[in-house]
Amino acid sequence: MDKQNDGVEVENKGAVRQAEVDRKTNETNIQLAFAVDGTGQSNIETDVPFLNHMLDLFTKHGQFDLNVKARGDIDIDDHHTVEDIGICLGQTLREALGDKRGIKRYASVFVPMDEALAQVIIDVSNRPHFEYRAEYPSQQVGSFSTELVHEFLWKLALEARITLHVIVHYGQNTHHMIEAIFKALGRALDEATLIDPRVTGVPSTKGVL
C-alpha cells in the first residue's frame, strides 16, 4: 500500500480498490478499513450501537467490506464519534476509487422498509455536495439522536467528494426510515462505483473527475 500524507493507506492496483485510515484526536480514536470490491463482510465495533447496525446494513447491501474500531467521548454525546466515522469512511472511499477510471459514476436507488421509502442519488463527481430531505416522527431511536444521520452523511459526502442526495419520501417509524436510507446508500454507492466495460477512461467530458 502507498502511504498518503493524511494518514490514509490505499491499495488501488488492478481490481483491488481498498483503503484504510487511522484517525486519533482528543475526541475519538478510529481505525477504519474499507474495500469497494468486497463480499458484504463487516466487523464493526463502536460505542454507538445504532450506528453499528446501520453500517452493517450499508456494508451488506453495498457488497463492500468494512472494518471499524472506534472509541469516542460518548460521555458527552455520540456526535464526535458519528461525525469522525463519516469522515474516515469518506476518506477511504475517495482514496480507494483512485482516478475513478471506468466507473458508472451515477446511481439512483429506492429502498422500501415496510411503510417507509427512501431514495439515494449519487454522483461520484469530485464535487462535494449534500442535499437531505427527511422528517422523522421521533428525534431519538433508543439513545441515538436522528440529527446525527445528517451529520454522518454530510461528512461522508464532503470527504469522499461526492454529490449525495437523500430523500425519505414517507414513513411512520423512525428506525425504518433511517434503515431504508442506509440500505439505499449502500446499493447506490455499489452501483455508482461499478466498473462499466463500455467506459473508456473517466466518465466525464472534462477528461478528469
Beta strands, then each sheet from edge to edge (+ up, - down):
strand 1: 2-3
strand 2: 8-11
strand 3: 18-24
strand 4: 28-35
strand 5: 41-45
strand 6: 65-72
strand 7: 106-113
strand 8: 116-123
strand 9: 129-133
strand 10: 140-141
strand 11: 144-145
strand 12: 163-170
sheet 1: 1+ 2- 3+ 4- 6+ 5+
sheet 2: 7+ 8- 12+ 9+
sheet 3: 10+ 11-
end
